């Protein structure tokens, strides 16, 4: 039964004790050992989140994503058809979305994706850019990461013919990821519409 998942077990109690959350422990005891919605929002213990992985996956699946892994500090998701990963701190995720576990909904607005950031590894970033460029094929746009001292920087270069826009990669990827769920015409139109809103274009003579 789902209700049993809200029981405070020994592992959760140990985690709460290590975090010095005596007030939360007191609240759980007063609630006969059951974790309610308010308390759940501050419990980001890995074992607690794992109990609800299937419930959260239903939500992410409906948006074209899946949970790829859960660690002690972060929750990672990826596109269903790709290993491109995004992450959010477990504490922030539970603070925002523990409530989902209590409203019996299998779907939620794609705002749940907003705070997920692209995992900052060269391989992951390159996979993301490749996916973007596949979607933008035969358009006037092309993306390329910026390398500084041999490392990928937090700047995303967007080429538009002879013009270039430099944008914050974290903000750009965070906002555009939901458009890239499927590599199709809708994805292309939405991605182009988003890039079209950029107004800081400069002419370049040498490729960056």
TIVEXFI-397291 format. One record per residue: x, y negated, z negated of N, C-alpha, C, O in turn; residue number from 1. Coordinates in nm, 3 decimals. Example, Ala and Ser with C-alpha at 12.3 -4.5 7.8 and 13.67 -1.06 7.14 Angstrom:
BEGIN
LOTOR       n_X       n_Y       n_Z      ca_X      ca_Y      ca_Z       c_X       c_Y       c_Z       o_X       o_Y       o_Z   pos
LOTOR     1.319     0.569    -0.780     1.230     0.450    -0.780     1.320     0.330    -0.780     1.424     0.332    -0.846     1
LOTOR     1.285     0.225    -0.708     1.367     0.106    -0.714     1.290    -0.003    -0.787     1.341    -0.114    -0.804     2
This chain:
BEGIN
LOTOR       n_X       n_Y       n_Z      ca_X      ca_Y      ca_Z       c_X       c_Y       c_Z       o_X       o_Y       o_Z   pos
LOTOR     0.084     0.121     0.000     0.000     0.000     0.000     0.087    -0.126     0.000     0.193    -0.130    -0.063     1
LOTOR     0.040    -0.228     0.072     0.117    -0.351     0.082     0.136    -0.415    -0.055     0.240    -0.476    -0.081     2
LOTOR     0.035    -0.402    -0.144     0.043    -0.466    -0.275     0.165    -0.418    -0.354     0.223    -0.495    -0.431     3
LOTOR     0.204    -0.293    -0.334     0.318    -0.238    -0.407     0.448    -0.309    -0.370     0.542    -0.312    -0.448     4
LOTOR     0.451    -0.365    -0.250     0.572    -0.435    -0.206     0.597    -0.561    -0.288     0.709    -0.610    -0.294     5
LOTOR     0.491    -0.612    -0.352     0.505    -0.734    -0.431     0.543    -0.707    -0.576     0.554    -0.800    -0.656     6
LOTOR     0.561    -0.580    -0.610     0.605    -0.546    -0.745     0.752    -0.581    -0.763     0.835    -0.551    -0.677     7
LOTOR     0.784    -0.644    -0.874     0.923    -0.679    -0.902     0.997    -0.555    -0.949     0.979    -0.510    -1.063     8
LOTOR     1.081    -0.498    -0.863     1.154    -0.377    -0.900     1.288    -0.414    -0.965     1.320    -0.531    -0.983     9
LOTOR     1.365    -0.312    -1.001     1.491    -0.334    -1.073     1.592    -0.414    -0.991     1.666    -0.497    -1.045    10
LOTOR     1.595    -0.390    -0.861     1.691    -0.460    -0.776     1.660    -0.609    -0.768     1.750    -0.692    -0.773    11
LOTOR     1.532    -0.641    -0.756     1.492    -0.782    -0.753     1.518    -0.847    -0.888     1.567    -0.960    -0.895    12
LOTOR     1.487    -0.776    -0.996     1.511    -0.829    -1.131     1.659    -0.856    -1.153     1.696    -0.958    -1.212    13
LOTOR     1.745    -0.766    -1.106     1.890    -0.786    -1.118     1.932    -0.910    -1.041     2.014    -0.989    -1.089    14
LOTOR     1.878    -0.928    -0.921     1.911    -1.044    -0.837     1.869    -1.173    -0.908     1.945    -1.269    -0.912    15
LOTOR     1.747    -1.174    -0.963     1.697    -1.292    -1.033     1.784    -1.325    -1.154     1.810    -1.442    -1.183    16
LOTOR     1.828    -1.222    -1.223     1.914    -1.241    -1.341     2.048    -1.300    -1.300     2.098    -1.391    -1.366    17
LOTOR     2.106    -1.248    -1.191     2.235    -1.299    -1.142     2.224    -1.444    -1.096     2.321    -1.519    -1.104    18
LOTOR     2.106    -1.482    -1.048     2.084    -1.620    -1.003     2.040    -1.712    -1.117     2.012    -1.830    -1.095    19
LOTOR     2.034    -1.657    -1.238     1.992    -1.734    -1.356     1.853    -1.795    -1.340     1.828    -1.908    -1.381    20
LOTOR     1.764    -1.718    -1.280     1.626    -1.765    -1.258     1.534    -1.709    -1.366     1.439    -1.636    -1.339    21
LOTOR     1.565    -1.746    -1.490     1.488    -1.694    -1.603     1.343    -1.741    -1.600     1.253    -1.668    -1.642    22
LOTOR     1.321    -1.861    -1.549     1.184    -1.912    -1.539     1.100    -1.830    -1.443     0.982    -1.808    -1.467    23
LOTOR     1.162    -1.784    -1.334     1.092    -1.700    -1.237     1.061    -1.564    -1.298     0.952    -1.509    -1.279    24
LOTOR     1.157    -1.510    -1.371     1.135    -1.381    -1.438     1.019    -1.392    -1.536     0.935    -1.302    -1.544    25
LOTOR     1.014    -1.501    -1.611     0.905    -1.523    -1.705     0.771    -1.530    -1.632     0.672    -1.473    -1.678    26
LOTOR     0.769    -1.599    -1.518     0.645    -1.610    -1.441     0.598    -1.475    -1.390     0.478    -1.447    -1.389    27
LOTOR     0.692    -1.392    -1.347     0.658    -1.258    -1.298     0.603    -1.172    -1.411     0.505    -1.100    -1.394    28
LOTOR     0.666    -1.182    -1.528     0.618    -1.106    -1.644     0.477    -1.148    -1.683     0.393    -1.065    -1.719    29
LOTOR     0.451    -1.278    -1.675     0.317    -1.328    -1.707     0.214    -1.283    -1.604     0.094    -1.278    -1.632    30
LOTOR     0.264    -1.250    -1.484     0.175    -1.204    -1.377     0.176    -1.051    -1.367     0.148    -0.995    -1.261    31
LOTOR     0.209    -0.985    -1.477     0.208    -0.838    -1.487     0.303    -0.772    -1.386     0.273    -0.666    -1.330    32
LOTOR     0.418    -0.837    -1.365     0.520    -0.778    -1.281     0.498    -0.794    -1.132     0.570    -0.734    -1.051    33
LOTOR     0.400    -0.874    -1.094     0.367    -0.894    -0.952     0.420    -1.028    -0.904     0.408    -1.130    -0.973    34
LOTOR     0.478    -1.028    -0.786     0.531    -1.151    -0.724     0.419    -1.217    -0.644     0.368    -1.159    -0.548    35
LOTOR     0.382    -1.338    -0.683     0.277    -1.410    -0.610     0.340    -1.500    -0.503     0.461    -1.503    -0.486    36
LOTOR     0.255    -1.573    -0.432     0.303    -1.653    -0.319     0.404    -1.759    -0.361     0.506    -1.777    -0.296    37
LOTOR     0.376    -1.828    -0.471     0.466    -1.934    -0.517     0.602    -1.877    -0.554     0.705    -1.935    -0.520    38
LOTOR     0.601    -1.765    -0.624     0.728    -1.703    -0.665     0.803    -1.646    -0.545     0.926    -1.656    -0.538    39
LOTOR     0.730    -1.587    -0.452     0.794    -1.527    -0.333     0.874    -1.630    -0.254     0.974    -1.595    -0.191    40
LOTOR     0.831    -1.755    -0.258     0.898    -1.859    -0.179     1.039    -1.890    -0.228     1.116    -1.954    -0.157    41
LOTOR     1.073    -1.845    -0.349     1.208    -1.871    -0.401     1.289    -1.742    -0.416     1.402    -1.745    -0.463    42
LOTOR     1.231    -1.629    -0.375     1.304    -1.503    -0.381     1.356    -1.469    -0.241     1.280    -1.427    -0.154    43
LOTOR     1.486    -1.487    -0.222     1.546    -1.454    -0.093     1.642    -1.336    -0.105     1.738    -1.323    -0.029    44
LOTOR     1.612    -1.251    -0.201     1.685    -1.126    -0.220     1.668    -1.038    -0.096     1.556    -1.019    -0.049    45
LOTOR     1.778    -0.986    -0.045     1.775    -0.906     0.079     1.676    -0.790     0.069     1.600    -0.766     0.163    46
LOTOR     1.677    -0.719    -0.042     1.589    -0.602    -0.055     1.442    -0.641    -0.053     1.358    -0.566    -0.005    47
LOTOR     1.410    -0.760    -0.107     1.272    -0.807    -0.105     1.229    -0.842     0.037     1.120    -0.805     0.080    48
LOTOR     1.313    -0.913     0.109     1.281    -0.950     0.247     1.267    -0.826     0.334     1.179    -0.819     0.420    49
LOTOR     1.356    -0.728     0.312     1.353    -0.605     0.392     1.220    -0.532     0.377     1.177    -0.463     0.470    50
LOTOR     1.155    -0.545     0.263     1.025    -0.480     0.242     0.923    -0.528     0.345     0.831    -0.454     0.381    51
LOTOR     0.939    -0.651     0.391     0.841    -0.712     0.480     0.895    -0.731     0.622     0.842    -0.810     0.699    52
LOTOR     1.000    -0.657     0.653     1.061    -0.671     0.786     0.960    -0.641     0.896     0.957    -0.710     0.998    53
LOTOR     0.879    -0.539     0.879     0.780    -0.503     0.981     0.677    -0.614     1.000     0.641    -0.646     1.114    54
LOTOR     0.631    -0.673     0.890     0.533    -0.782     0.899     0.591    -0.902     0.973     0.526    -0.960     1.060    55
LOTOR     0.714    -0.939     0.938     0.777    -1.052     1.006     0.808    -1.019     1.151     0.799    -1.105     1.238    56
LOTOR     0.845    -0.895     1.177     0.876    -0.856     1.315     0.754    -0.868     1.405     0.767    -0.902     1.522    57
LOTOR     0.635    -0.840     1.352     0.513    -0.855     1.432     0.498    -0.999     1.479     0.459    -1.025     1.593    58
LOTOR     0.530    -1.091     1.391     0.522    -1.233     1.425     0.625    -1.268     1.531     0.593    -1.331     1.632    59
LOTOR     0.750    -1.229     1.507     0.855    -1.261     1.603     0.832    -1.192     1.737     0.857    -1.251     1.842    60
LOTOR     0.785    -1.068     1.734     0.757    -0.996     1.859     0.653    -1.070     1.942     0.664    -1.075     2.065    61
LOTOR     0.553    -1.127     1.877     0.449    -1.200     1.950     0.503    -1.324     2.018     0.440    -1.379     2.108    62
LOTOR     0.621    -1.369     1.974     0.685    -1.489     2.030     0.803    -1.454     2.120     0.872    -1.542     2.170    63
LOTOR     0.826    -1.322     2.141     0.933    -1.279     2.230     1.066    -1.255     2.162     1.169    -1.242     2.228    64
LOTOR     1.066    -1.248     2.029     1.188    -1.227     1.953     1.175    -1.102     1.865     1.068    -1.043     1.855    65
LOTOR     1.285    -1.064     1.802     1.285    -0.954     1.706     1.390    -0.983     1.600     1.486    -1.055     1.625    66
LOTOR     1.371    -0.928     1.483     1.474    -0.938     1.379     1.587    -0.844     1.417     1.565    -0.724     1.438    67
LOTOR     1.708    -0.897     1.425     1.822    -0.813     1.462     1.897    -0.762     1.339     1.953    -0.652     1.340    68
LOTOR     1.900    -0.843     1.232     1.963    -0.799     1.108     1.931    -0.895     0.995     1.898    -1.012     1.017    69
LOTOR     1.940    -0.843     0.874     1.918    -0.922     0.754     2.037    -0.899     0.662     2.066    -0.785     0.626    70
LOTOR     2.105    -1.006     0.624     2.219    -0.994     0.533     2.181    -1.055     0.398     2.066    -1.094     0.377    71
LOTOR     2.277    -1.063     0.307     2.249    -1.120     0.176     2.210    -1.267     0.184     2.135    -1.317     0.100    72
LOTOR     2.259    -1.337     0.285     2.238    -1.482     0.292     2.161    -1.531     0.414     2.110    -1.643     0.414    73
LOTOR     2.152    -1.448     0.519     2.092    -1.495     0.643     1.998    -1.393     0.705     2.009    -1.272     0.684    74
LOTOR     1.904    -1.446     0.784     1.816    -1.364     0.867     1.851    -1.396     1.012     1.859    -1.513     1.050    75
LOTOR     1.871    -1.292     1.091     1.909    -1.308     1.231     1.798    -1.256     1.321     1.739    -1.151     1.294    76
LOTOR     1.770    -1.330     1.428     1.675    -1.283     1.528     1.741    -1.290     1.665     1.841    -1.360     1.684    77
LOTOR     1.685    -1.218     1.760     1.735    -1.222     1.898     1.615    -1.209     1.991     1.506    -1.172     1.948    78
LOTOR     1.637    -1.241     2.118     1.533    -1.214     2.217     1.510    -1.063     2.223     1.604    -0.986     2.200    79
LOTOR     1.389    -1.021     2.253     1.358    -0.879     2.259     1.446    -0.808     2.361     1.486    -0.693     2.339    80
LOTOR     1.477    -0.875     2.472     1.553    -0.812     2.580     1.700    -0.852     2.581     1.768    -0.834     2.682    81
LOTOR     1.750    -0.906     2.471     1.886    -0.958     2.470     1.947    -0.949     2.331     1.875    -0.936     2.231    82
LOTOR     2.080    -0.956     2.325     2.149    -0.955     2.196     2.191    -1.095     2.153     2.268    -1.110     2.058    83
LOTOR     2.143    -1.198     2.222     2.172    -1.335     2.183     2.108    -1.360     2.046     1.987    -1.342     2.030    84
LOTOR     2.189    -1.402     1.949     2.139    -1.413     1.812     2.124    -1.558     1.765     2.201    -1.647     1.803    85
LOTOR     2.023    -1.577     1.680     1.998    -1.702     1.611     1.986    -1.670     1.462     1.950    -1.558     1.425    86
LOTOR     2.015    -1.766     1.377     2.012    -1.736     1.234     1.952    -1.850     1.153     1.946    -1.965     1.198    87
LOTOR     1.908    -1.816     1.033     1.859    -1.913     0.937     1.898    -1.863     0.799     1.904    -1.742     0.777    88
LOTOR     1.923    -1.954     0.706     1.951    -1.913     0.568     1.826    -1.845     0.511     1.715    -1.895     0.527    89
LOTOR     1.846    -1.733     0.446     1.732    -1.659     0.389     1.653    -1.745     0.292     1.530    -1.737     0.286    90
LOTOR     1.723    -1.829     0.215     1.656    -1.915     0.118     1.561    -2.012     0.186     1.449    -2.033     0.140    91
LOTOR     1.605    -2.071     0.297     1.520    -2.166     0.370     1.403    -2.094     0.435     1.290    -2.144     0.435    92
LOTOR     1.429    -1.976     0.490     1.323    -1.901     0.556     1.212    -1.866     0.458     1.094    -1.885     0.488    93
LOTOR     1.247    -1.814     0.341     1.145    -1.775     0.244     1.073    -1.897     0.188     0.953    -1.892     0.162    94
LOTOR     1.145    -2.005     0.169     1.080    -2.127     0.120     0.972    -2.174     0.216     0.868    -2.224     0.174    95
LOTOR     0.998    -2.157     0.345     0.903    -2.202     0.446     0.796    -2.098     0.479     0.681    -2.132     0.506    96
LOTOR     0.835    -1.970     0.479     0.746    -1.870     0.540     0.711    -1.750     0.452     0.658    -1.651     0.503    97
LOTOR     0.738    -1.757     0.322     0.688    -1.651     0.233     0.535    -1.650     0.237     0.473    -1.544     0.223    98
LOTOR     0.476    -1.767     0.258     0.329    -1.778     0.261     0.266    -1.689     0.366     0.152    -1.646     0.351    99
LOTOR     0.339    -1.662     0.474     0.287    -1.579     0.582     0.247    -1.441     0.531     0.154    -1.379     0.584   100
LOTOR     0.316    -1.393     0.430     0.290    -1.259     0.377     0.157    -1.250     0.304     0.108    -1.140     0.275   101
LOTOR     0.099    -1.364     0.274    -0.022    -1.366     0.192    -0.147    -1.408     0.269    -0.257    -1.409     0.212   102
LOTOR    -0.133    -1.442     0.399    -0.251    -1.490     0.471    -0.305    -1.390     0.573    -0.398    -1.421     0.647   103
LOTOR    -0.244    -1.267     0.576    -0.295    -1.159     0.660    -0.300    -1.193     0.809    -0.385    -1.142     0.881   104
LOTOR    -0.210    -1.279     0.854    -0.204    -1.314     0.996    -0.085    -1.245     1.060     0.024    -1.240     1.002   105
LOTOR    -0.106    -1.191     1.180     0.004    -1.126     1.252     0.070    -1.221     1.351     0.173    -1.188     1.410   106
LOTOR     0.012    -1.337     1.370     0.069    -1.436     1.461     0.081    -1.569     1.388     0.010    -1.593     1.290   107
LOTOR     0.169    -1.653     1.436     0.188    -1.785     1.378     0.245    -1.874     1.486     0.303    -1.826     1.584   108
LOTOR     0.229    -2.002     1.469     0.281    -2.098     1.566     0.431    -2.081     1.584     0.502    -2.040     1.492   109
LOTOR     0.481    -2.112     1.706     0.624    -2.093     1.732     0.712    -2.190     1.653     0.834    -2.190     1.671   110
LOTOR     0.653    -2.271     1.568     0.732    -2.355     1.479     0.820    -2.272     1.386     0.919    -2.322     1.333   111
LOTOR     0.784    -2.145     1.367     0.866    -2.057     1.283     1.006    -2.040     1.342     1.098    -1.999     1.271   112
LOTOR     1.022    -2.070     1.471     1.152    -2.056     1.537     1.240    -2.179     1.522     1.361    -2.173     1.544   113
LOTOR     1.180    -2.292     1.484     1.247    -2.421     1.496     1.380    -2.431     1.421     1.475    -2.490     1.472   114
LOTOR     1.387    -2.375     1.303     1.506    -2.392     1.220     1.615    -2.288     1.248     1.724    -2.296     1.191   115
LOTOR     1.587    -2.193     1.334     1.689    -2.094     1.369     1.795    -2.157     1.459     1.762    -2.223     1.557   116
LOTOR     1.921    -2.137     1.424     2.032    -2.193     1.502     2.104    -2.081     1.577     2.106    -1.966     1.534   117
LOTOR     2.162    -2.117     1.690     2.240    -2.022     1.768     2.364    -1.981     1.690     2.436    -2.067     1.639   118
LOTOR     2.390    -1.852     1.681     2.511    -1.803     1.614     2.633    -1.857     1.688     2.646    -1.841     1.810   119
LOTOR     2.723    -1.919     1.614     2.834    -1.994     1.674     2.957    -1.907     1.697     3.061    -1.928     1.635   120
LOTOR     2.943    -1.810     1.787     3.060    -1.734     1.832     3.072    -1.754     1.983     2.972    -1.778     2.051   121
LOTOR     3.194    -1.742     2.034     3.215    -1.766     2.177     3.130    -1.672     2.262     3.069    -1.714     2.360   122
LOTOR     3.127    -1.545     2.224     3.050    -1.447     2.301     2.902    -1.480     2.301     2.836    -1.472     2.405   123
LOTOR     2.849    -1.516     2.185     2.706    -1.545     2.174     2.669    -1.671     2.251     2.567    -1.675     2.320   124
LOTOR     2.752    -1.774     2.239     2.727    -1.900     2.310     2.731    -1.878     2.461     2.646    -1.929     2.534   125
LOTOR     2.829    -1.802     2.507     2.840    -1.776     2.651     2.720    -1.697     2.703     2.674    -1.721     2.815   126
LOTOR     2.670    -1.603     2.623     2.551    -1.528     2.664     2.430    -1.620     2.675     2.348    -1.606     2.766   127
LOTOR     2.419    -1.714     2.581     2.308    -1.809     2.584     2.316    -1.898     2.708     2.216    -1.920     2.776   128
LOTOR     2.435    -1.948     2.736     2.454    -2.034     2.853     2.425    -1.956     2.981     2.362    -2.009     3.074   129
LOTOR     2.470    -1.833     2.986     2.443    -1.749     3.104     2.293    -1.730     3.125     2.244    -1.734     3.238   130
LOTOR     2.220    -1.710     3.016     2.075    -1.693     3.027     2.011    -1.823     3.078     1.923    -1.820     3.164   131
LOTOR     2.056    -1.935     3.024     2.004    -2.065     3.070     2.031    -2.084     3.219     1.941    -2.123     3.294   132
LOTOR     2.152    -2.056     3.261     2.189    -2.077     3.401     2.116    -1.981     3.494     2.087    -2.017     3.608   133
LOTOR     2.087    -1.860     3.447     2.007    -1.768     3.528     1.867    -1.824     3.550     1.811    -1.814     3.660   134
LOTOR     1.812    -1.883     3.445     1.679    -1.942     3.456     1.682    -2.066     3.544     1.587    -2.093     3.617   135
LOTOR     1.791    -2.142     3.537     1.803    -2.267     3.613     1.858    -2.247     3.755     1.884    -2.344     3.825   136
LOTOR     1.874    -2.123     3.796     1.929    -2.094     3.929     1.848    -2.165     4.037     1.725    -2.169     4.032   137
LOTOR     1.918    -2.222     4.134     1.858    -2.296     4.246     1.795    -2.428     4.202     1.720    -2.489     4.279   138
LOTOR     1.824    -2.472     4.080     1.781    -2.606     4.038     1.902    -2.698     4.046     2.010    -2.655     4.085   139
LOTOR     1.884    -2.824     4.011     1.995    -2.919     4.016     2.081    -2.916     3.889     2.180    -2.989     3.879   140
LOTOR     2.044    -2.832     3.794     2.113    -2.831     3.665     2.202    -2.708     3.646     2.174    -2.600     3.697   141
LOTOR     2.309    -2.728     3.570     2.396    -2.617     3.530     2.457    -2.651     3.394     2.499    -2.764     3.370   142
LOTOR     2.461    -2.552     3.306     2.516    -2.572     3.172     2.656    -2.515     3.160     2.692    -2.416     3.225   143
LOTOR     2.735    -2.580     3.077     2.870    -2.530     3.050     2.911    -2.577     2.911     2.889    -2.693     2.875   144
LOTOR     2.972    -2.488     2.835     3.019    -2.527     2.702     3.143    -2.613     2.716     3.210    -2.612     2.819   145
LOTOR     3.173    -2.689     2.612     3.293    -2.772     2.612     3.397    -2.710     2.520     3.368    -2.680     2.404   146
LOTOR     3.516    -2.690     2.571     3.624    -2.627     2.495     3.725    -2.733     2.452     3.774    -2.810     2.535   147
LOTOR     3.754    -2.738     2.322     3.852    -2.832     2.268     3.956    -2.753     2.190     3.922    -2.678     2.098   148
LOTOR     4.082    -2.769     2.226     4.192    -2.696     2.161     4.166    -2.545     2.160     4.194    -2.477     2.061   149
LOTOR     4.113    -2.496     2.269     4.091    -2.353     2.283     3.968    -2.299     2.214     3.943    -2.179     2.215   150
LOTOR     3.888    -2.388     2.152     3.767    -2.345     2.081     3.644    -2.416     2.138     3.651    -2.532     2.178   151
LOTOR     3.533    -2.343     2.140     3.408    -2.404     2.187     3.362    -2.508     2.086     3.350    -2.480     1.967   152
LOTOR     3.337    -2.629     2.135     3.295    -2.738     2.048     3.143    -2.739     2.034     3.073    -2.655     2.091   153
LOTOR     3.094    -2.836     1.957     2.949    -2.848     1.940     2.889    -2.941     2.045     2.787    -3.006     2.020   154
LOTOR     2.952    -2.946     2.161     2.901    -3.027     2.272     2.860    -2.934     2.386     2.935    -2.845     2.426   155
LOTOR     2.742    -2.956     2.438     2.694    -2.882     2.555     2.699    -2.976     2.675     2.643    -3.085     2.672   156
LOTOR     2.767    -2.933     2.781     2.773    -3.012     2.904     2.663    -2.967     2.999     2.652    -2.848     3.030   157
LOTOR     2.583    -3.061     3.044     2.478    -3.031     3.141     2.509    -3.108     3.269     2.511    -3.231     3.270   158
LOTOR     2.532    -3.035     3.374     2.564    -3.096     3.503     2.439    -3.113     3.587     2.353    -3.025     3.593   159
LOTOR     2.431    -3.228     3.652     2.321    -3.259     3.743     2.386    -3.316     3.869     2.394    -3.438     3.887   160
LOTOR     2.430    -3.225     3.956     2.504    -3.270     4.073     2.634    -3.336     4.031     2.719    -3.272     3.968   161
LOTOR     2.651    -3.463     4.065     2.773    -3.536     4.031     2.763    -3.605     3.895     2.852    -3.680     3.857   162
LOTOR     2.656    -3.578     3.823     2.637    -3.644     3.694     2.645    -3.543     3.579     2.622    -3.424     3.597   163
LOTOR     2.679    -3.595     3.463     2.699    -3.510     3.346     2.635    -3.574     3.223     2.646    -3.694     3.201   164
LOTOR     2.567    -3.490     3.145     2.515    -3.533     3.015     2.579    -3.446     2.908     2.584    -3.324     2.919   165
LOTOR     2.629    -3.511     2.804     2.686    -3.439     2.690     2.585    -3.445     2.576     2.547    -3.553     2.531   166
LOTOR     2.543    -3.328     2.529     2.441    -3.324     2.424     2.491    -3.240     2.307     2.580    -3.157     2.322   167
LOTOR     2.432    -3.264     2.192     2.463    -3.184     2.074     2.413    -3.042     2.096     2.294    -3.019     2.113   168
LOTOR     2.506    -2.946     2.097     2.470    -2.808     2.130     2.372    -2.749     2.031     2.281    -2.675     2.069   169
LOTOR     2.390    -2.780     1.902     2.301    -2.724     1.800     2.157    -2.770     1.820     2.064    -2.690     1.815   170
LOTOR     2.140    -2.900     1.843     2.006    -2.954     1.864     1.946    -2.901     1.994     1.829    -2.865     1.999   171
LOTOR     2.027    -2.898     2.098     1.979    -2.852     2.229     1.932    -2.708     2.223     1.821    -2.676     2.267   172
LOTOR     2.016    -2.619     2.169     1.980    -2.476     2.167     1.864    -2.449     2.074     1.780    -2.363     2.101   173
LOTOR     1.858    -2.523     1.964     1.749    -2.503     1.868     1.614    -2.536     1.931     1.514    -2.470     1.904   174
LOTOR     1.612    -2.639     2.015     1.486    -2.683     2.075     1.448    -2.605     2.200     1.330    -2.593     2.232   175
LOTOR     1.547    -2.552     2.271     1.517    -2.493     2.401     1.501    -2.341     2.396     1.451    -2.281     2.492   176
LOTOR     1.541    -2.278     2.287     1.543    -2.131     2.282     1.406    -2.069     2.308     1.398    -1.962     2.368   177
LOTOR     1.299    -2.135     2.263     1.165    -2.076     2.280     1.122    -2.072     2.426     1.032    -1.996     2.461   178
LOTOR     1.185    -2.153     2.511     1.149    -2.154     2.653     1.216    -2.040     2.730     1.179    -2.011     2.844   179
LOTOR     1.315    -1.975     2.668     1.398    -1.879     2.740     1.361    -1.734     2.711     1.439    -1.643     2.741   180
LOTOR     1.244    -1.713     2.654     1.202    -1.577     2.615     1.197    -1.485     2.736     1.242    -1.371     2.730   181
LOTOR     1.143    -1.536     2.847     1.137    -1.457     2.970     1.206    -1.534     3.082     1.196    -1.657     3.090   182
LOTOR     1.275    -1.461     3.167     1.342    -1.525     3.280     1.244    -1.527     3.396     1.241    -1.436     3.479   183
LOTOR     1.163    -1.633     3.399     1.060    -1.643     3.503     1.034    -1.790     3.537     1.104    -1.880     3.490   184
LOTOR     0.934    -1.811     3.620     0.903    -1.946     3.666     0.863    -2.039     3.554     0.902    -2.156     3.554   185
LOTOR     0.784    -1.990     3.459     0.743    -2.074     3.346     0.864    -2.119     3.265     0.873    -2.235     3.224   186
LOTOR     0.956    -2.026     3.242     1.077    -2.059     3.167     1.156    -2.167     3.240     1.208    -2.260     3.178   187
LOTOR     1.165    -2.154     3.370     1.239    -2.251     3.450     1.173    -2.388     3.443     1.241    -2.489     3.424   188
LOTOR     1.042    -2.393     3.460     0.971    -2.521     3.456     0.985    -2.588     3.320     1.010    -2.708     3.311   189
LOTOR     0.968    -2.511     3.214     0.976    -2.568     3.079     1.117    -2.615     3.046     1.135    -2.720     2.983   190
LOTOR     1.217    -2.538     3.088     1.356    -2.576     3.062     1.393    -2.702     3.139     1.456    -2.792     3.084   191
LOTOR     1.353    -2.709     3.264     1.381    -2.828     3.345     1.309    -2.950     3.288     1.366    -3.059     3.283   192
LOTOR     1.185    -2.931     3.245     1.109    -3.042     3.187     1.178    -3.096     3.062     1.180    -3.216     3.038   193
LOTOR     1.234    -3.006     2.983     1.306    -3.048     2.863     1.432    -3.125     2.900     1.459    -3.231     2.844   194
LOTOR     1.510    -3.073     2.994     1.634    -3.140     3.035     1.604    -3.273     3.103     1.680    -3.368     3.089   195
LOTOR     1.493    -3.281     3.174     1.456    -3.405     3.242     1.439    -3.522     3.146     1.447    -3.638     3.186   196
LOTOR     1.415    -3.491     3.019     1.395    -3.599     2.921     1.527    -3.661     2.875     1.528    -3.765     2.809   197
LOTOR     1.638    -3.597     2.911     1.770    -3.652     2.876     1.797    -3.775     2.962     1.778    -3.771     3.084   198
LOTOR     1.841    -3.884     2.900     1.862    -4.008     2.977     2.005    -4.061     2.967     2.031    -4.177     3.000   199
LOTOR     2.097    -3.977     2.920     2.236    -4.023     2.905     2.326    -3.954     3.007     2.412    -3.873     2.972   200
LOTOR     2.306    -3.987     3.134     2.383    -3.925     3.243     2.495    -4.019     3.288     2.474    -4.139     3.305   201
LOTOR     2.613    -3.962     3.308     2.727    -4.039     3.357     2.789    -3.968     3.477     2.796    -3.845     3.481   202
LOTOR     2.833    -4.047     3.575     2.894    -3.987     3.693     3.032    -3.934     3.658     3.109    -3.999     3.586   203
LOTOR     3.064    -3.816     3.711     3.195    -3.757     3.685     3.265    -3.729     3.818     3.201    -3.699     3.919   204
LOTOR     3.396    -3.739     3.813     3.474    -3.709     3.934     3.554    -3.580     3.918     3.596    -3.520     4.016   205
LOTOR     3.575    -3.538     3.791     3.647    -3.414     3.763     3.559    -3.328     3.675     3.503    -3.376     3.576   206
LOTOR     3.546    -3.201     3.710     3.462    -3.111     3.630     3.519    -3.097     3.490     3.640    -3.080     3.473   207
LOTOR     3.431    -3.103     3.389     3.473    -3.094     3.250     3.501    -2.949     3.213     3.538    -2.920     3.099   208
